[in-house]
């Protein structure tokens, strides 16, 4: 099944582990241990307990009545925004932190874009009493300062990255560089379905709780396990991977990811990787990325810091190639308008990332009465400054 990598960590020809020799021992140790740890009954028991009592799972599958009336479909929101810390990120972080402890690691390294992964990492590290260092681009720090404050309050050391575009790509570069220099006791806790094998598989499996819960909740609400459509935003691709996981290849559910088109796919200011990218290697994985003709990574643009990444997880590259999921670009202004629409109709303020998925409702075709599940991956508290600027323009 395409959702699982082969023994080398490849989804078809995408994936693998293209890493510096200095990191090989770390990655090999993780590859040898992760599957047995994730399958261990005591690990599963501890993780399930924290997901229930600390993270706040299961998250609701909320029937959005007003949005459904406007759209002509039955729309359910998988409320990952109601997780502790405000997004789906804590699902993965909790699982990986427990994995790191069982591997005997003494400190955690992470990267963050919108800050949600950084906040989630700092939160679990505070709980487990693990030293935590988070790398974040200075541009992202400027537009996500509330999350920077939260990370510091939780005890994390936040390192400002000034190189490149000063966004997620550059934060990831610096996190990997730090890991190379501190390999023995450090665990690099990746926030999305990116990076060398086995990270894409680890993150996908830990986020699959989203679709697992959806099956049970939808059966109770509608008397069926499979929706007609699942919609999710895609940067690196973790919330989408988790939302798609148990529905991939079932022949009944259409899976659609929303990429950040920025100012348009032909504008030069975009982060729509699948639409505009080509095959190459980024951060240890063969996948699709935005690059120049000579293989240099191109700068990206999105109002959404969490989607402002020049690559895509190898799983999504494979799902796109095989036609098992489709990926549609959504412009900045379309996402902001969708955020305001959801807020006014349902009283729910989504993160800018999640708003890209809401915007898909105006871009896809569906039959009247179709059942659509949208992963509401995060809440919009962190994006108030962006929303306020848009609001001022409209008034």
C-alpha positions as CSV (number, residue, x, y, z in Angstrom):
1,X,0.0,0.0,0.0
2,X,1.4,3.4,-0.9
3,X,1.0,4.8,2.6
4,X,3.9,2.6,3.8
5,X,7.5,3.1,2.8
6,X,9.7,0.1,1.7
7,X,12.6,-1.1,3.8
8,X,14.8,1.7,2.4
9,X,12.3,4.3,3.4
10,X,11.0,4.9,-0.2
11,X,7.5,5.6,-1.3
12,X,8.0,4.5,-4.9
13,X,11.1,6.6,-5.9
14,X,10.5,9.3,-3.3
15,X,12.0,9.2,0.2
16,X,15.1,7.5,1.4
17,X,17.9,9.0,3.6
18,X,20.4,11.3,1.9
19,X,22.4,12.5,4.8
20,X,25.9,13.6,5.8
21,X,28.2,10.8,7.1
22,X,28.3,12.4,10.5
23,X,24.6,11.8,10.9
24,X,24.5,8.3,9.6
25,X,24.9,6.6,13.1
26,X,22.0,8.7,14.5
27,X,19.6,8.0,11.7
28,X,20.6,4.3,11.6
29,X,20.0,4.0,15.3
30,X,16.6,5.6,14.9
31,X,15.8,3.3,11.9
32,X,16.7,0.2,13.9
33,X,14.7,1.1,17.0
34,X,11.7,3.1,16.1
35,X,9.4,0.4,14.8
36,X,9.8,-1.9,17.8
37,X,9.3,1.1,20.2
38,X,6.2,2.4,18.5
39,X,4.8,-1.1,18.5
40,X,5.6,-1.8,22.2
41,X,2.5,-2.2,24.4
42,X,4.0,-0.1,27.3
43,X,4.9,2.7,24.9
44,X,1.4,2.6,23.3
45,X,-0.2,2.6,26.7
46,X,1.8,5.7,27.9
47,X,1.2,7.5,24.6
48,X,-2.6,6.8,24.6
49,X,-2.8,8.1,28.2
50,X,-1.1,11.3,27.3
51,X,-3.1,11.8,24.1
52,X,-6.2,11.4,26.2
53,X,-5.4,13.3,29.4
54,X,-2.7,15.8,28.2
55,X,-3.4,16.5,24.5
56,X,-7.2,16.2,24.8
57,X,-8.1,13.4,22.4
58,X,-10.3,12.4,20.8
59,X,-10.9,15.8,19.2
60,X,-14.5,16.5,18.1
61,X,-15.8,15.8,14.6
62,X,-18.0,18.9,14.5
63,X,-20.9,19.2,12.0
64,X,-20.6,22.7,10.6
65,X,-24.3,23.4,9.9
66,X,-24.1,27.0,8.6
67,X,-21.1,26.2,6.4
68,X,-22.9,23.1,5.1
69,X,-26.0,25.1,4.2
70,X,-23.9,27.6,2.3
71,X,-21.9,24.9,0.5
72,X,-24.6,22.4,-0.3
73,X,-22.7,19.5,1.4
74,X,-22.6,18.0,4.8
75,X,-19.3,19.4,6.2
76,X,-17.6,18.1,9.3
77,X,-14.6,19.8,10.9
78,X,-12.0,17.6,12.6
79,X,-11.2,19.9,15.4
80,X,-7.4,19.6,15.8
81,X,-7.5,23.2,16.8
82,X,-8.9,22.0,20.2
83,X,-5.8,20.0,21.0
84,X,-3.7,21.4,23.9
85,X,-1.4,24.1,22.4
86,X,-3.9,24.7,19.6
87,X,-3.0,22.4,16.8
88,X,-2.4,18.8,15.6
89,X,1.4,19.2,16.2
90,X,1.1,17.8,19.7
91,X,0.1,14.4,18.5
92,X,3.4,13.8,16.8
93,X,5.6,15.6,19.3
94,X,4.2,13.6,22.2
95,X,4.9,10.4,20.4
96,X,8.4,11.4,19.3
97,X,9.4,12.7,22.7
98,X,8.5,9.4,24.3
99,X,10.5,7.6,21.6
100,X,13.5,9.8,22.4
101,X,13.3,9.0,26.1
102,X,13.2,5.3,25.3
103,X,16.2,5.7,23.1
104,X,18.1,7.3,26.0
105,X,18.4,10.8,24.5
106,X,18.9,13.7,26.9
107,X,18.0,16.8,24.8
108,X,15.6,17.7,22.1
109,X,16.3,19.8,18.9
110,X,13.4,21.1,16.7
111,X,12.6,23.5,13.9
112,X,9.5,25.6,13.6
113,X,7.8,27.8,11.0
114,X,4.5,29.1,12.3
115,X,5.6,28.3,15.8
116,X,3.0,25.6,16.5
117,X,5.5,22.7,16.3
118,X,7.9,24.7,18.5
119,X,5.3,25.4,21.1
120,X,4.2,21.7,21.1
121,X,7.8,20.6,21.4
122,X,8.5,23.0,24.2
123,X,5.3,21.9,26.0
124,X,6.2,18.2,26.0
125,X,9.8,18.9,26.9
126,X,8.5,20.9,29.9
127,X,6.3,17.9,30.9
128,X,9.1,15.4,30.5
129,X,11.9,17.6,31.9
130,X,13.9,17.5,28.7
131,X,16.2,20.5,27.6
132,X,14.8,21.9,24.4
133,X,16.3,24.0,21.6
134,X,14.1,25.4,18.8
135,X,15.3,27.0,15.6
136,X,13.1,29.6,14.0
137,X,13.6,32.0,11.1
138,X,13.7,35.6,12.1
139,X,11.0,36.5,9.6
140,X,8.7,33.9,11.1
141,X,9.6,35.1,14.6
142,X,8.4,38.6,13.6
143,X,5.0,37.4,12.4
144,X,4.5,34.7,15.1
145,X,5.8,36.5,18.2
146,X,3.1,35.2,20.5
147,X,4.4,31.6,19.9
148,X,8.0,32.7,20.5
149,X,6.9,34.0,23.9
150,X,5.1,30.8,24.6
151,X,8.1,28.7,23.8
152,X,10.4,30.8,26.0
153,X,7.9,30.7,28.8
154,X,7.9,26.9,28.6
155,X,11.6,26.9,29.1
156,X,12.8,26.4,25.5
157,X,15.9,28.1,24.0
158,X,14.7,29.8,20.8
159,X,17.5,30.4,18.3
160,X,16.8,33.1,15.7
161,X,17.9,32.1,12.2
162,X,19.0,34.9,9.9
163,X,20.2,33.0,6.9
164,X,18.4,32.6,3.5
165,X,14.7,33.6,3.5
166,X,14.7,33.4,7.3
167,X,11.8,31.0,7.3
168,X,11.1,27.3,7.9
169,X,13.6,26.0,5.3
170,X,16.4,27.9,7.0
171,X,15.4,26.9,10.5
172,X,15.5,23.2,9.3
173,X,19.0,23.7,7.9
174,X,20.2,25.1,11.2
175,X,18.6,22.4,13.2
176,X,20.2,19.7,11.2
177,X,23.6,21.6,11.4
178,X,23.2,21.7,15.2
179,X,22.4,18.0,15.3
180,X,25.5,17.2,13.3
181,X,27.6,19.0,15.9
182,X,25.7,17.4,18.9
183,X,24.9,13.9,17.7
184,X,25.3,11.6,20.7
185,X,22.7,12.8,23.2
186,X,20.4,14.9,21.0
187,X,17.2,13.8,19.4
188,X,16.0,15.8,16.4
189,X,12.3,16.0,16.6
190,X,11.0,16.8,13.1
191,X,7.6,18.4,12.9
192,X,6.3,17.2,9.5
193,X,6.5,14.3,7.1
194,X,9.8,15.5,5.8
195,X,13.5,14.6,6.3
196,X,15.4,11.3,6.0
197,X,13.8,7.9,6.6
198,X,12.4,7.0,9.1
199,X,11.0,10.5,10.0
200,X,8.2,10.6,7.3
201,X,7.0,7.3,8.5
202,X,7.2,8.1,12.2
203,X,5.3,11.4,11.8
204,X,2.6,9.9,9.5
205,X,2.0,7.0,11.9
206,X,1.7,9.3,14.9
207,X,-0.6,11.7,13.1
208,X,-2.8,8.8,11.8
209,X,-4.8,9.1,15.0
210,X,-6.7,11.9,13.2
211,X,-8.2,9.6,10.5
212,X,-8.6,6.7,13.0
213,X,-10.8,8.8,15.2
214,X,-12.7,10.2,12.2
215,X,-13.8,6.7,11.1
216,X,-15.4,6.0,14.5
217,X,-16.9,9.5,14.8
218,X,-18.3,9.5,11.3
219,X,-19.9,6.1,11.7
220,X,-21.7,7.3,14.8
221,X,-22.8,10.6,13.1
222,X,-23.7,9.3,9.7
223,X,-23.8,5.5,9.9
224,X,-20.8,5.1,7.5
225,X,-17.0,5.0,8.0
226,X,-15.8,6.7,4.8
227,X,-16.5,10.4,3.9
228,X,-16.8,11.3,0.2
229,X,-14.0,13.9,0.6
230,X,-11.2,14.7,3.0
231,X,-9.6,18.1,2.8
232,X,-6.4,19.3,4.5
233,X,-3.7,21.9,4.1
234,X,-0.3,20.8,3.0
235,X,3.1,22.3,3.7
236,X,5.4,19.5,4.7
237,X,2.3,17.5,5.0
238,X,1.8,16.1,8.5
239,X,-1.9,17.0,9.2
240,X,-2.8,15.9,5.7
241,X,-0.9,12.6,6.1
242,X,-2.8,11.9,9.3
243,X,-6.1,12.9,7.8
244,X,-5.6,10.8,4.7
245,X,-4.0,7.8,6.3
246,X,-6.9,5.4,6.9
247,X,-8.8,6.5,3.7
248,X,-6.0,6.1,1.2
249,X,-6.8,3.8,-1.7
250,X,-10.2,2.9,-0.3
251,X,-11.9,3.7,-3.7
252,X,-14.6,5.7,-1.9
253,X,-12.9,8.9,-0.6
254,X,-11.4,11.7,-2.6
255,X,-8.4,13.1,-0.8
256,X,-7.4,16.8,-1.5
257,X,-4.6,18.8,-0.2
258,X,-4.4,22.6,-0.3
259,X,-1.0,24.0,-1.2
260,X,-0.1,27.6,-0.4
261,X,-0.1,29.4,-3.8
262,X,0.9,32.7,-2.2
263,X,0.3,35.4,-4.8
264,X,-0.2,32.8,-7.6
265,X,1.7,29.9,-9.0
266,X,3.1,31.9,-11.9
267,X,3.9,35.0,-9.7
268,X,7.3,33.9,-8.4
269,X,5.9,34.3,-4.9
270,X,4.4,30.9,-4.1
271,X,4.9,27.8,-2.0
272,X,2.9,25.4,-4.1
273,X,5.5,22.7,-4.4
274,X,3.6,20.0,-6.2
275,X,2.2,22.5,-8.7
276,X,5.5,24.2,-9.5
277,X,8.3,22.0,-8.2
278,X,10.4,19.2,-9.7
279,X,12.2,16.1,-8.3
280,X,15.2,16.6,-6.2
281,X,16.6,16.2,-2.7
282,X,15.9,18.4,0.3
283,X,16.7,17.9,3.9
284,X,17.7,14.3,3.4
285,X,14.8,13.1,1.3
286,X,14.1,12.7,-2.4
287,X,10.9,14.4,-3.2
288,X,9.4,17.3,-5.1
289,X,10.8,20.7,-4.3
290,X,10.9,24.2,-5.7
291,X,14.4,24.6,-7.3
292,X,16.2,26.5,-10.0
293,X,17.5,24.8,-13.2
294,X,20.9,24.2,-11.5
295,X,19.3,22.6,-8.4
296,X,19.4,25.5,-6.0
297,X,16.3,25.8,-3.7
298,X,14.1,28.6,-4.7
299,X,12.7,31.1,-2.2
300,X,9.0,30.6,-1.3
301,X,6.2,32.9,-0.2
302,X,3.0,32.4,1.8
303,X,1.2,34.5,4.3
304,X,1.0,31.3,6.3
305,X,4.4,30.6,8.0
306,X,3.4,26.9,8.5
307,X,3.0,26.3,4.7
308,X,6.0,28.4,3.6
309,X,8.3,25.4,2.8
310,X,9.9,24.7,-0.6
311,X,9.4,20.9,-0.5
312,X,6.7,18.3,0.2
313,X,6.8,15.1,2.2
314,X,7.8,12.1,0.0
315,X,4.5,10.4,0.9
316,X,2.5,13.2,-0.7
317,X,4.8,13.2,-3.8
318,X,4.0,9.5,-4.2
319,X,0.2,9.9,-3.6
320,X,0.2,12.7,-6.2
321,X,2.1,10.6,-8.7
322,X,-0.2,7.6,-8.3
323,X,-3.4,9.7,-8.4
324,X,-4.4,8.7,-4.9
325,X,-4.6,12.3,-3.7
326,X,-4.8,15.6,-5.6
327,X,-3.2,18.9,-4.6
328,X,-4.8,22.3,-5.4
329,X,-3.1,25.7,-5.0
330,X,-4.9,28.3,-2.8
331,X,-3.8,31.9,-2.9
332,X,-3.2,34.1,0.1
333,X,-6.3,36.2,-0.3
334,X,-8.5,33.1,-0.8
335,X,-7.2,31.6,2.4
336,X,-7.8,34.8,4.4
337,X,-11.3,35.2,2.9
338,X,-12.0,31.6,3.9
339,X,-10.9,32.2,7.4
340,X,-13.3,35.2,7.8
341,X,-16.1,33.1,6.2
342,X,-15.7,30.3,8.7
343,X,-15.4,32.7,11.6
344,X,-18.7,34.5,10.7
345,X,-20.6,31.3,9.9
346,X,-19.5,29.0,12.7
347,X,-17.8,31.2,15.3
348,X,-14.5,29.4,14.8
349,X,-11.3,31.3,14.0
350,X,-9.0,29.0,12.1
351,X,-5.2,29.2,11.6
352,X,-4.2,30.6,8.3
353,X,-2.9,27.1,7.4
354,X,-6.3,25.5,8.1
355,X,-8.0,28.3,6.2
356,X,-6.3,27.1,3.0
357,X,-8.3,23.8,3.4
358,X,-11.5,25.7,4.0
359,X,-10.9,27.6,0.8
360,X,-11.0,24.3,-1.2
361,X,-14.8,24.3,-0.8
362,X,-14.9,26.9,-3.6
363,X,-12.4,25.0,-5.8
364,X,-13.6,21.4,-5.8
365,X,-16.7,19.7,-7.4
366,X,-18.9,17.6,-5.2
367,X,-22.4,16.2,-5.3
368,X,-25.2,17.8,-3.3
369,X,-25.3,16.2,0.1
370,X,-21.7,14.9,-0.1
371,X,-20.0,14.2,3.2
372,X,-16.9,16.3,3.5
373,X,-14.4,16.1,6.4
374,X,-12.0,19.1,6.7
375,X,-9.0,18.9,9.0
376,X,-9.0,22.1,11.0
377,X,-5.4,21.7,11.9
378,X,-5.0,24.7,14.2
379,X,-6.6,27.8,15.7
380,X,-6.0,31.3,14.6
381,X,-4.8,33.1,17.7
382,X,-1.3,33.2,16.3
383,X,-2.5,34.9,13.1
384,X,-4.4,37.9,14.6
385,X,-1.9,40.4,13.3
386,X,-2.3,39.2,9.7
387,X,-6.1,39.1,10.0
388,X,-6.2,42.6,11.5
389,X,-4.3,44.0,8.5
390,X,-6.8,42.3,6.2
391,X,-9.7,43.6,8.2
392,X,-8.3,47.2,8.1
393,X,-8.1,47.0,4.3
394,X,-11.7,45.8,4.0
395,X,-13.1,48.5,6.3
